[in-house]
């Protein structure tokens, strides 16, 4: 598979990669941005429903482990989707 989305699996992979990038932007903005940031508020509406249960289930650390686990999970799914399309 090249750089172009040519089928449904490619579209899913592209969406998961975009979701991972947006999640990492959200984590960075949570750490560095002002709470009044419009982008942070939009990303918070997207990611809070997914991260909330993970954050409650995991012990609190200095870093947001729930975000790292979710980003890793998204990329593991991408890996297996790419592997299955060969």
Chimera marker file (.cmm) of the C-alpha trace (Angstrom):
<marker_set name="trace">
<marker id="1" x="0.000" y="0.000" z="0.000" r="1" g="1" b="0" radius="0.5"/>
<marker id="2" x="1.398" y="3.351" z="-1.034" r="1" g="1" b="0" radius="0.5"/>
<marker id="3" x="0.680" y="6.882" z="0.036" r="1" g="1" b="0" radius="0.5"/>
<marker id="4" x="-2.812" y="6.943" z="-1.472" r="1" g="1" b="0" radius="0.5"/>
<marker id="5" x="-5.969" y="5.550" z="0.081" r="1" g="1" b="0" radius="0.5"/>
<marker id="6" x="-7.307" y="3.143" z="-2.516" r="1" g="1" b="0" radius="0.5"/>
<marker id="7" x="-9.657" y="0.901" z="-0.542" r="1" g="1" b="0" radius="0.5"/>
<marker id="8" x="-11.670" y="0.666" z="2.675" r="1" g="1" b="0" radius="0.5"/>
<marker id="9" x="-8.762" y="-0.730" z="4.697" r="1" g="1" b="0" radius="0.5"/>
<marker id="10" x="-6.545" y="2.132" z="3.577" r="1" g="1" b="0" radius="0.5"/>
<marker id="11" x="-9.210" y="4.603" z="4.655" r="1" g="1" b="0" radius="0.5"/>
<marker id="12" x="-9.446" y="2.956" z="8.084" r="1" g="1" b="0" radius="0.5"/>
<marker id="13" x="-5.654" y="3.020" z="8.449" r="1" g="1" b="0" radius="0.5"/>
<marker id="14" x="-5.551" y="6.706" z="7.480" r="1" g="1" b="0" radius="0.5"/>
<marker id="15" x="-8.321" y="7.510" z="9.983" r="1" g="1" b="0" radius="0.5"/>
<marker id="16" x="-6.532" y="5.637" z="12.776" r="1" g="1" b="0" radius="0.5"/>
<marker id="17" x="-3.262" y="7.420" z="11.999" r="1" g="1" b="0" radius="0.5"/>
<marker id="18" x="-5.050" y="10.777" z="12.042" r="1" g="1" b="0" radius="0.5"/>
<marker id="19" x="-6.713" y="9.858" z="15.344" r="1" g="1" b="0" radius="0.5"/>
<marker id="20" x="-3.312" y="8.992" z="16.821" r="1" g="1" b="0" radius="0.5"/>
<marker id="21" x="-1.830" y="12.328" z="15.735" r="1" g="1" b="0" radius="0.5"/>
<marker id="22" x="-4.826" y="14.222" z="17.157" r="1" g="1" b="0" radius="0.5"/>
<marker id="23" x="-4.509" y="12.285" z="20.410" r="1" g="1" b="0" radius="0.5"/>
<marker id="24" x="-0.840" y="13.220" z="20.713" r="1" g="1" b="0" radius="0.5"/>
<marker id="25" x="-1.677" y="16.870" z="19.963" r="1" g="1" b="0" radius="0.5"/>
<marker id="26" x="-4.333" y="16.682" z="22.689" r="1" g="1" b="0" radius="0.5"/>
<marker id="27" x="-1.813" y="15.280" z="25.185" r="1" g="1" b="0" radius="0.5"/>
<marker id="28" x="0.674" y="18.040" z="24.346" r="1" g="1" b="0" radius="0.5"/>
<marker id="29" x="-1.980" y="20.766" z="24.611" r="1" g="1" b="0" radius="0.5"/>
<marker id="30" x="-3.198" y="19.372" z="27.938" r="1" g="1" b="0" radius="0.5"/>
<marker id="31" x="0.323" y="19.704" z="29.222" r="1" g="1" b="0" radius="0.5"/>
<marker id="32" x="1.333" y="23.012" z="27.654" r="1" g="1" b="0" radius="0.5"/>
<marker id="33" x="-1.687" y="25.061" z="26.555" r="1" g="1" b="0" radius="0.5"/>
<marker id="34" x="-3.980" y="27.405" z="28.379" r="1" g="1" b="0" radius="0.5"/>
<marker id="35" x="-7.327" y="25.907" z="29.416" r="1" g="1" b="0" radius="0.5"/>
<marker id="36" x="-9.073" y="28.532" z="27.280" r="1" g="1" b="0" radius="0.5"/>
<marker id="37" x="-7.555" y="27.108" z="24.105" r="1" g="1" b="0" radius="0.5"/>
<marker id="38" x="-10.318" y="26.420" z="21.605" r="1" g="1" b="0" radius="0.5"/>
<marker id="39" x="-8.432" y="23.489" z="20.051" r="1" g="1" b="0" radius="0.5"/>
<marker id="40" x="-7.903" y="21.936" z="23.478" r="1" g="1" b="0" radius="0.5"/>
<marker id="41" x="-11.627" y="22.201" z="24.232" r="1" g="1" b="0" radius="0.5"/>
<marker id="42" x="-12.567" y="20.561" z="20.916" r="1" g="1" b="0" radius="0.5"/>
<marker id="43" x="-10.066" y="17.738" z="21.368" r="1" g="1" b="0" radius="0.5"/>
<marker id="44" x="-11.184" y="17.309" z="24.975" r="1" g="1" b="0" radius="0.5"/>
<marker id="45" x="-14.759" y="16.695" z="23.784" r="1" g="1" b="0" radius="0.5"/>
<marker id="46" x="-13.472" y="14.026" z="21.415" r="1" g="1" b="0" radius="0.5"/>
<marker id="47" x="-11.027" y="12.222" z="23.702" r="1" g="1" b="0" radius="0.5"/>
<marker id="48" x="-12.488" y="12.558" z="27.203" r="1" g="1" b="0" radius="0.5"/>
<marker id="49" x="-15.205" y="9.900" z="26.690" r="1" g="1" b="0" radius="0.5"/>
<marker id="50" x="-12.540" y="7.397" z="25.609" r="1" g="1" b="0" radius="0.5"/>
<marker id="51" x="-9.845" y="8.370" z="28.076" r="1" g="1" b="0" radius="0.5"/>
<marker id="52" x="-12.085" y="8.809" z="31.131" r="1" g="1" b="0" radius="0.5"/>
<marker id="53" x="-12.675" y="5.100" z="31.819" r="1" g="1" b="0" radius="0.5"/>
<marker id="54" x="-8.995" y="4.325" z="31.170" r="1" g="1" b="0" radius="0.5"/>
<marker id="55" x="-7.869" y="7.078" z="33.531" r="1" g="1" b="0" radius="0.5"/>
<marker id="56" x="-10.158" y="5.773" z="36.282" r="1" g="1" b="0" radius="0.5"/>
<marker id="57" x="-8.902" y="2.206" z="35.826" r="1" g="1" b="0" radius="0.5"/>
<marker id="58" x="-5.183" y="3.091" z="35.839" r="1" g="1" b="0" radius="0.5"/>
<marker id="59" x="-3.196" y="4.376" z="38.803" r="1" g="1" b="0" radius="0.5"/>
<marker id="60" x="-2.206" y="8.059" z="38.552" r="1" g="1" b="0" radius="0.5"/>
<marker id="61" x="1.334" y="8.687" z="37.295" r="1" g="1" b="0" radius="0.5"/>
<marker id="62" x="3.261" y="11.785" z="36.368" r="1" g="1" b="0" radius="0.5"/>
<marker id="63" x="2.479" y="11.172" z="32.707" r="1" g="1" b="0" radius="0.5"/>
<marker id="64" x="-0.940" y="10.458" z="31.221" r="1" g="1" b="0" radius="0.5"/>
<marker id="65" x="-0.600" y="6.705" z="30.798" r="1" g="1" b="0" radius="0.5"/>
<marker id="66" x="-4.156" y="6.347" z="29.468" r="1" g="1" b="0" radius="0.5"/>
<marker id="67" x="-3.304" y="8.471" z="26.417" r="1" g="1" b="0" radius="0.5"/>
<marker id="68" x="-0.150" y="6.487" z="25.750" r="1" g="1" b="0" radius="0.5"/>
<marker id="69" x="-2.049" y="3.206" z="26.032" r="1" g="1" b="0" radius="0.5"/>
<marker id="70" x="-4.778" y="4.422" z="23.672" r="1" g="1" b="0" radius="0.5"/>
<marker id="71" x="-2.259" y="5.734" z="21.111" r="1" g="1" b="0" radius="0.5"/>
<marker id="72" x="-0.344" y="2.447" z="21.277" r="1" g="1" b="0" radius="0.5"/>
<marker id="73" x="-3.552" y="0.478" z="20.832" r="1" g="1" b="0" radius="0.5"/>
<marker id="74" x="-4.509" y="2.511" z="17.770" r="1" g="1" b="0" radius="0.5"/>
<marker id="75" x="-1.106" y="1.888" z="16.218" r="1" g="1" b="0" radius="0.5"/>
<marker id="76" x="-1.228" y="-1.841" z="17.012" r="1" g="1" b="0" radius="0.5"/>
<marker id="77" x="-4.548" y="-1.998" z="15.149" r="1" g="1" b="0" radius="0.5"/>
<marker id="78" x="-2.916" y="-0.176" z="12.209" r="1" g="1" b="0" radius="0.5"/>
<marker id="79" x="-0.025" y="-2.656" z="12.268" r="1" g="1" b="0" radius="0.5"/>
<marker id="80" x="-2.335" y="-5.659" z="12.074" r="1" g="1" b="0" radius="0.5"/>
<marker id="81" x="-4.479" y="-4.061" z="9.369" r="1" g="1" b="0" radius="0.5"/>
<marker id="82" x="-1.380" y="-3.386" z="7.262" r="1" g="1" b="0" radius="0.5"/>
<marker id="83" x="-0.110" y="-6.899" z="7.882" r="1" g="1" b="0" radius="0.5"/>
<marker id="84" x="-3.436" y="-8.386" z="6.810" r="1" g="1" b="0" radius="0.5"/>
<marker id="85" x="-3.524" y="-6.496" z="3.506" r="1" g="1" b="0" radius="0.5"/>
<marker id="86" x="-0.249" y="-7.916" z="2.205" r="1" g="1" b="0" radius="0.5"/>
<link id1="1" id2="2" r="1" g="1" b="0" radius="0.2"/>
<link id1="2" id2="3" r="1" g="1" b="0" radius="0.2"/>
<link id1="3" id2="4" r="1" g="1" b="0" radius="0.2"/>
<link id1="4" id2="5" r="1" g="1" b="0" radius="0.2"/>
<link id1="5" id2="6" r="1" g="1" b="0" radius="0.2"/>
<link id1="6" id2="7" r="1" g="1" b="0" radius="0.2"/>
<link id1="7" id2="8" r="1" g="1" b="0" radius="0.2"/>
<link id1="8" id2="9" r="1" g="1" b="0" radius="0.2"/>
<link id1="9" id2="10" r="1" g="1" b="0" radius="0.2"/>
<link id1="10" id2="11" r="1" g="1" b="0" radius="0.2"/>
<link id1="11" id2="12" r="1" g="1" b="0" radius="0.2"/>
<link id1="12" id2="13" r="1" g="1" b="0" radius="0.2"/>
<link id1="13" id2="14" r="1" g="1" b="0" radius="0.2"/>
<link id1="14" id2="15" r="1" g="1" b="0" radius="0.2"/>
<link id1="15" id2="16" r="1" g="1" b="0" radius="0.2"/>
<link id1="16" id2="17" r="1" g="1" b="0" radius="0.2"/>
<link id1="17" id2="18" r="1" g="1" b="0" radius="0.2"/>
<link id1="18" id2="19" r="1" g="1" b="0" radius="0.2"/>
<link id1="19" id2="20" r="1" g="1" b="0" radius="0.2"/>
<link id1="20" id2="21" r="1" g="1" b="0" radius="0.2"/>
<link id1="21" id2="22" r="1" g="1" b="0" radius="0.2"/>
<link id1="22" id2="23" r="1" g="1" b="0" radius="0.2"/>
<link id1="23" id2="24" r="1" g="1" b="0" radius="0.2"/>
<link id1="24" id2="25" r="1" g="1" b="0" radius="0.2"/>
<link id1="25" id2="26" r="1" g="1" b="0" radius="0.2"/>
<link id1="26" id2="27" r="1" g="1" b="0" radius="0.2"/>
<link id1="27" id2="28" r="1" g="1" b="0" radius="0.2"/>
<link id1="28" id2="29" r="1" g="1" b="0" radius="0.2"/>
<link id1="29" id2="30" r="1" g="1" b="0" radius="0.2"/>
<link id1="30" id2="31" r="1" g="1" b="0" radius="0.2"/>
<link id1="31" id2="32" r="1" g="1" b="0" radius="0.2"/>
<link id1="32" id2="33" r="1" g="1" b="0" radius="0.2"/>
<link id1="33" id2="34" r="1" g="1" b="0" radius="0.2"/>
<link id1="34" id2="35" r="1" g="1" b="0" radius="0.2"/>
<link id1="35" id2="36" r="1" g="1" b="0" radius="0.2"/>
<link id1="36" id2="37" r="1" g="1" b="0" radius="0.2"/>
<link id1="37" id2="38" r="1" g="1" b="0" radius="0.2"/>
<link id1="38" id2="39" r="1" g="1" b="0" radius="0.2"/>
<link id1="39" id2="40" r="1" g="1" b="0" radius="0.2"/>
<link id1="40" id2="41" r="1" g="1" b="0" radius="0.2"/>
<link id1="41" id2="42" r="1" g="1" b="0" radius="0.2"/>
<link id1="42" id2="43" r="1" g="1" b="0" radius="0.2"/>
<link id1="43" id2="44" r="1" g="1" b="0" radius="0.2"/>
<link id1="44" id2="45" r="1" g="1" b="0" radius="0.2"/>
<link id1="45" id2="46" r="1" g="1" b="0" radius="0.2"/>
<link id1="46" id2="47" r="1" g="1" b="0" radius="0.2"/>
<link id1="47" id2="48" r="1" g="1" b="0" radius="0.2"/>
<link id1="48" id2="49" r="1" g="1" b="0" radius="0.2"/>
<link id1="49" id2="50" r="1" g="1" b="0" radius="0.2"/>
<link id1="50" id2="51" r="1" g="1" b="0" radius="0.2"/>
<link id1="51" id2="52" r="1" g="1" b="0" radius="0.2"/>
<link id1="52" id2="53" r="1" g="1" b="0" radius="0.2"/>
<link id1="53" id2="54" r="1" g="1" b="0" radius="0.2"/>
<link id1="54" id2="55" r="1" g="1" b="0" radius="0.2"/>
<link id1="55" id2="56" r="1" g="1" b="0" radius="0.2"/>
<link id1="56" id2="57" r="1" g="1" b="0" radius="0.2"/>
<link id1="57" id2="58" r="1" g="1" b="0" radius="0.2"/>
<link id1="58" id2="59" r="1" g="1" b="0" radius="0.2"/>
<link id1="59" id2="60" r="1" g="1" b="0" radius="0.2"/>
<link id1="60" id2="61" r="1" g="1" b="0" radius="0.2"/>
<link id1="61" id2="62" r="1" g="1" b="0" radius="0.2"/>
<link id1="62" id2="63" r="1" g="1" b="0" radius="0.2"/>
<link id1="63" id2="64" r="1" g="1" b="0" radius="0.2"/>
<link id1="64" id2="65" r="1" g="1" b="0" radius="0.2"/>
<link id1="65" id2="66" r="1" g="1" b="0" radius="0.2"/>
<link id1="66" id2="67" r="1" g="1" b="0" radius="0.2"/>
<link id1="67" id2="68" r="1" g="1" b="0" radius="0.2"/>
<link id1="68" id2="69" r="1" g="1" b="0" radius="0.2"/>
<link id1="69" id2="70" r="1" g="1" b="0" radius="0.2"/>
<link id1="70" id2="71" r="1" g="1" b="0" radius="0.2"/>
<link id1="71" id2="72" r="1" g="1" b="0" radius="0.2"/>
<link id1="72" id2="73" r="1" g="1" b="0" radius="0.2"/>
<link id1="73" id2="74" r="1" g="1" b="0" radius="0.2"/>
<link id1="74" id2="75" r="1" g="1" b="0" radius="0.2"/>
<link id1="75" id2="76" r="1" g="1" b="0" radius="0.2"/>
<link id1="76" id2="77" r="1" g="1" b="0" radius="0.2"/>
<link id1="77" id2="78" r="1" g="1" b="0" radius="0.2"/>
<link id1="78" id2="79" r="1" g="1" b="0" radius="0.2"/>
<link id1="79" id2="80" r="1" g="1" b="0" radius="0.2"/>
<link id1="80" id2="81" r="1" g="1" b="0" radius="0.2"/>
<link id1="81" id2="82" r="1" g="1" b="0" radius="0.2"/>
<link id1="82" id2="83" r="1" g="1" b="0" radius="0.2"/>
<link id1="83" id2="84" r="1" g="1" b="0" radius="0.2"/>
<link id1="84" id2="85" r="1" g="1" b="0" radius="0.2"/>
<link id1="85" id2="86" r="1" g="1" b="0" radius="0.2"/>
</marker_set>
